[in-house]
Amino acid sequence: MKEAEGLRDGRIGEVMGRVGGRVQLRPVGGGREWDCPVEEVGEAPAGAVLRERVRWADREARSRP
């Protein structure tokens, strides 16, 4: 599982690692990691991952001069 969804808040992130009973997630495209309990993490639907990647690409495109 590369991308995961935090079932508590619905955020989509890339799985960066596991520490104890927690999964470390990072927003698609980069950013600050957050921890989520293993039991509250599920596989992210492909459509949701694509939507996050498009949002990231849009933000990047708008930030360029």
C-alpha positions as CSV (number, residue, x, y, z in Angstrom):
1,M,0.0,0.0,0.0
2,K,1.7,3.2,-1.2
3,E,-1.1,5.7,-0.7
4,A,-3.4,5.5,2.3
5,E,-6.4,7.3,3.7
6,G,-6.8,8.3,7.3
7,L,-10.2,6.9,8.1
8,R,-10.7,9.4,11.0
9,D,-10.3,12.6,8.9
10,G,-10.3,11.3,5.3
11,R,-6.9,12.8,4.5
12,I,-4.9,11.0,1.7
13,G,-1.2,10.5,2.2
14,E,1.8,8.5,1.1
15,V,2.9,5.9,3.6
16,M,6.4,6.8,4.8
17,G,6.8,4.2,7.5
18,R,5.5,2.5,10.6
19,V,6.5,3.1,14.2
20,G,4.9,1.0,16.8
21,G,1.1,1.0,16.3
22,R,1.1,4.0,14.1
23,V,1.6,4.7,10.4
24,Q,3.4,7.8,9.2
25,L,1.7,9.5,6.3
26,R,2.8,12.5,4.2
27,P,0.5,14.5,1.9
28,V,0.6,13.6,-1.8
29,G,3.2,15.9,-3.3
30,G,5.1,16.5,-0.1
31,G,4.6,18.3,3.2
32,R,4.5,17.7,6.9
33,E,4.0,14.1,8.0
34,W,1.4,13.0,10.4
35,D,0.8,9.8,12.4
36,C,-2.3,7.8,12.3
37,P,-3.2,4.6,14.3
38,V,-2.9,1.5,12.2
39,E,-6.5,0.6,12.7
40,E,-7.6,4.0,11.3
41,V,-5.7,3.6,8.0
42,G,-7.1,2.1,4.8
43,E,-6.1,1.9,1.2
44,A,-6.9,5.1,-0.6
45,P,-9.3,4.8,-3.6
46,A,-7.5,5.5,-6.9
47,G,-9.8,8.4,-7.7
48,A,-9.0,10.1,-4.4
49,V,-5.3,9.7,-5.0
50,L,-5.6,11.2,-8.5
51,R,-7.6,14.1,-7.2
52,E,-4.9,14.9,-4.6
53,R,-2.2,14.7,-7.2
54,V,-4.1,17.1,-9.5
55,R,-4.6,19.5,-6.6
56,W,-0.9,19.4,-5.8
57,A,0.0,20.0,-9.5
58,D,-2.4,22.9,-9.7
59,R,-0.9,24.5,-6.6
60,E,2.6,24.1,-8.0
61,A,1.6,25.6,-11.3
62,R,-0.1,28.6,-9.7
63,S,3.0,29.3,-7.5
64,R,5.3,29.8,-10.4
65,P,5.8,33.3,-11.7
